[in-house]
């Protein structure tokens, strides 16, 4: 996802000690701070290889298929229980590692990984809408931007391929609760999405450059990614849909079939 709220402690929190040669990180695209990796490599002598994914479903399917060669993965909090139940994560016990004392207590006993036996926080943020305010002067704090697109934005909208976020926004737009089983709400969501889709230009993961260059005038997007676009184009603004929006946390975890376990704990 292009979400940036840099958490420089993430690799260190999966850590212990030792020298190593290679570490393979499977992470959201354009989401890993290059300076963090350069610092880690310089201090440890470990060469880090990063492979990108564009959605939780893509990452899960790739690892379940086997033969991936990854050591660390960064799923969203809603998917962590699935990874654990599928037996894909090693119980690495980061809660017993030296640097765990630096963990903010509010993120320790979390619902998706009580006590943090499998994961540590990577970054957290929100999913809302990015809008170019030069091209649209209306209210941007609404999911109507992509659910019932205003005329000015039609044909210039991107919707990220992370369906959990899109569905949550759509359900809340229609007054439902996330993960609802209300068939009436779900029917409204289905009909609205099918109607709105013809007004979308794309369903791509990468948003920063195209928002900056004004290829997209609006997008379902993450707050960090939108902030990066805004730094390059001040007309880009981030809207928090008044109908409701997801708050997420991505966490880094050690894969059960990792080949470079000690490197991951460095």
Secondary structure as the mmCIF struct_conf table of DSSP 4:
data_model
#
loop_
_struct_conf.conf_type_id
_struct_conf.id
_struct_conf.beg_label_comp_id
_struct_conf.beg_label_asym_id
_struct_conf.beg_label_seq_id
_struct_conf.end_label_comp_id
_struct_conf.end_label_asym_id
_struct_conf.end_label_seq_id
TURN_TY1_P TURN_TY1_P1 UNK A 8 UNK A 9
HELX_RH_AL_P HELX_RH_AL_P1 UNK A 10 UNK A 13
TURN_TY1_P TURN_TY1_P2 UNK A 14 UNK A 14
BEND BEND1 UNK A 21 UNK A 21
STRN STRN1 UNK A 22 UNK A 28
TURN_TY1_P TURN_TY1_P3 UNK A 29 UNK A 30
BEND BEND2 UNK A 32 UNK A 32
HELX_RH_AL_P HELX_RH_AL_P2 UNK A 34 UNK A 44
HELX_LH_PP_P HELX_LH_PP_P1 UNK A 46 UNK A 46
STRN STRN2 UNK A 47 UNK A 53
BEND BEND3 UNK A 54 UNK A 55
HELX_RH_AL_P HELX_RH_AL_P3 UNK A 56 UNK A 65
BEND BEND4 UNK A 71 UNK A 71
STRN STRN3 UNK A 72 UNK A 76
HELX_RH_AL_P HELX_RH_AL_P4 UNK A 77 UNK A 85
TURN_TY1_P TURN_TY1_P4 UNK A 86 UNK A 87
STRN STRN4 UNK A 89 UNK A 89
HELX_RH_3T_P HELX_RH_3T_P1 UNK A 94 UNK A 96
BEND BEND5 UNK A 97 UNK A 97
HELX_RH_3T_P HELX_RH_3T_P2 UNK A 98 UNK A 102
BEND BEND6 UNK A 103 UNK A 103
HELX_RH_3T_P HELX_RH_3T_P3 UNK A 105 UNK A 107
TURN_TY1_P TURN_TY1_P5 UNK A 108 UNK A 108
BEND BEND7 UNK A 109 UNK A 109
STRN STRN5 UNK A 110 UNK A 110
TURN_TY1_P TURN_TY1_P6 UNK A 111 UNK A 112
STRN STRN6 UNK A 113 UNK A 113
TURN_TY1_P TURN_TY1_P7 UNK A 114 UNK A 115
BEND BEND8 UNK A 117 UNK A 118
STRN STRN7 UNK A 119 UNK A 132
TURN_TY1_P TURN_TY1_P8 UNK A 133 UNK A 135
BEND BEND9 UNK A 138 UNK A 138
BEND BEND10 UNK A 141 UNK A 142
TURN_TY1_P TURN_TY1_P9 UNK A 143 UNK A 143
HELX_RH_AL_P HELX_RH_AL_P5 UNK A 144 UNK A 147
BEND BEND11 UNK A 148 UNK A 148
HELX_RH_3T_P HELX_RH_3T_P4 UNK A 151 UNK A 153
TURN_TY1_P TURN_TY1_P10 UNK A 154 UNK A 155
STRN STRN8 UNK A 157 UNK A 159
BEND BEND12 UNK A 161 UNK A 161
HELX_RH_AL_P HELX_RH_AL_P6 UNK A 163 UNK A 173
TURN_TY1_P TURN_TY1_P11 UNK A 174 UNK A 175
HELX_LH_PP_P HELX_LH_PP_P2 UNK A 176 UNK A 177
TURN_TY1_P TURN_TY1_P12 UNK A 178 UNK A 179
HELX_RH_AL_P HELX_RH_AL_P7 UNK A 183 UNK A 196
HELX_RH_3T_P HELX_RH_3T_P5 UNK A 197 UNK A 199
STRN STRN9 UNK A 200 UNK A 202
BEND BEND13 UNK A 205 UNK A 205
HELX_RH_AL_P HELX_RH_AL_P8 UNK A 208 UNK A 212
TURN_TY1_P TURN_TY1_P13 UNK A 213 UNK A 214
BEND BEND14 UNK A 215 UNK A 215
BEND BEND15 UNK A 217 UNK A 217
STRN STRN10 UNK A 218 UNK A 222
HELX_RH_AL_P HELX_RH_AL_P9 UNK A 223 UNK A 232
TURN_TY1_P TURN_TY1_P14 UNK A 234 UNK A 235
STRN STRN11 UNK A 236 UNK A 239
TURN_TY1_P TURN_TY1_P15 UNK A 242 UNK A 243
STRN STRN12 UNK A 247 UNK A 254
STRN STRN13 UNK A 255 UNK A 255
TURN_TY1_P TURN_TY1_P16 UNK A 256 UNK A 257
BEND BEND16 UNK A 259 UNK A 259
HELX_RH_AL_P HELX_RH_AL_P10 UNK A 261 UNK A 264
TURN_TY1_P TURN_TY1_P17 UNK A 265 UNK A 265
#
